[in-house]
């Protein structure tokens, strides 16, 4: 099978999507498939990633809301690239404009939409939940729901990475949604990477003793991740327990996060960590992952934390909540800093009394290779009748 993934979210400094795509290129080759990723780039070029794996970069315009990303600004060039590749199957990896573009591509190959983003949770619900009911908000964003329904009528499959997202999409009327949870990059994150000296050093950075609780937050510095809310929650919980928070990431909300930290010595932003091995070592050396975003479709960071042996403290919606429920984590009401502070305090109390902490029996999440084996098998099942019809 030759698979072409049109991925508007793939970027050199991307997060979970980049991790996912990089593993897809390796997994496809290992399973005997050819995988080509078409992504928006600085210039037109082809990047070889080994036998049967490559990235076709198309010169594209910078995305104005996040300069780390670009968007497909030349539709004829995108169609020409697809025509040259002659794929057996096509993926679109964004529910936005590129999904409509791929839906209208005149090629005959079957196609799937991968829901790497949940815009309603990331924006609409986050903005308007304090003001209106979900039914009212969905009504206000009826245009987006009609957009999804149009895509559902064209795509052969809508792939959701979490049960909670699948439930909302099907409740909204979509008929072709399938749940296929993603997974962690195999062999990277593990509990045995825990480093007591590194943990001690991170707590010292937070001006706390070795007996304190060390939380870690990992992800883009963008508003939907709710870092300021988590900083407030840690500050409040810190009045009851010795707890520090280290943040790993980068992004446009950095200045806002720094302002919210203010003079709190117990919250620190680490220098960007680009190497996966180093991130795995730092993650395994914390005591728990603290997460604030209720709009995750799968939450790769939570899965990586689980693989590292960490308990999870997450909001009660989205992919992070699914991960926490599957591993016995601490869950608080989404968007509520007081509830987050209570959850942090409950975790700290449990750890201090020996009820919870490092080494907790956390079930292993599945790997990306498990995900891709299942995904590619579903694609091959769709290709067969399509080829017969041709």
VENDALIN-V278392 format. One record per backbone hydrogen bond with DSSP energy under -1.0 kcal/mol. NH is the residue of the N-H (numbers start at 1). CO is the residue of the C=O. If there is no record, write none. Layout:
nh: {NH/NH}
co: {CO/CO}
//
This chain:
nh: {3/4/5/6/7/7/10/14/19/20/21/22/23/24/25/26/27/28/29/30/31/32/33/34/35/36/37/38/39/41/45/47/49/53/54/55/56/57/58/60/61/63/66/69/71/78/79/80/81/82/83/84/85/86/88/89/90/91/92/93/100/101/102/103/104/112/113/114/115/116/122/123/125/127/128/129/131/132/137/138/139/140/141/142/145/146/147/148/149/150/151/152/153/154/155/156/158/159/160/166/167/168/169/170/171/172/173/174/178/180/184/188/193/194/199/200/201/202/203/204/205/206/207/208/212/213/215/216/217/219/221/222/225/226/230/231/232/233/234/235/236/237/238/239/240/241/244/245/246/247/248/253/254/257/258/259/260/261/262/264/267/268/270/279/280/281/282/283/284/286/287/288/289/290/291/303/304/305/306/307/308/309/310/313/314/316/319/322/323/324/325/326/329/330/332/336/340/341/342/343/344/345/346/347/348/349/350/351/352/353/354/355/356/360/362/368/371/372/373/374/375/376/377/378/379/380/381/382/383/384/386/387/388/389/390}
co: {34/89/36/91/5/38/7/11/15/16/17/18/19/20/21/22/23/24/25/26/27/29/28/1/52/3/54/5/56/58/57/55/53/50/35/47/37/45/39/41/71/69/63/66/61/74/75/76/77/78/79/80/81/82/2/2/110/4/112/6/96/97/98/99/100/90/157/92/159/114/118/119/120/123/124/125/128/128/133/134/135/136/137/139/141/142/143/144/145/146/147/148/149/151/151/111/176/113/178/162/163/164/165/166/167/168/170/169/158/160/366/185/190/191/195/196/197/198/199/200/201/202/204/203/209/242/244/288/246/248/250/220/222/223/226/227/228/229/230/231/232/233/234/236/237/237/213/266/215/268/217/221/251/253/254/255/256/257/258/261/264/245/247/275/276/277/278/279/280/283/214/214/311/216/313/299/300/301/302/303/304/306/305/289/330/332/296/318/319/320/321/322/324/312/314/333/336/337/338/339/340/341/342/343/344/345/346/347/348/349/351/350/350/357/360/184/367/368/369/370/371/372/373/374/375/376/377/378/379/380/382/383/384/385/386}
//
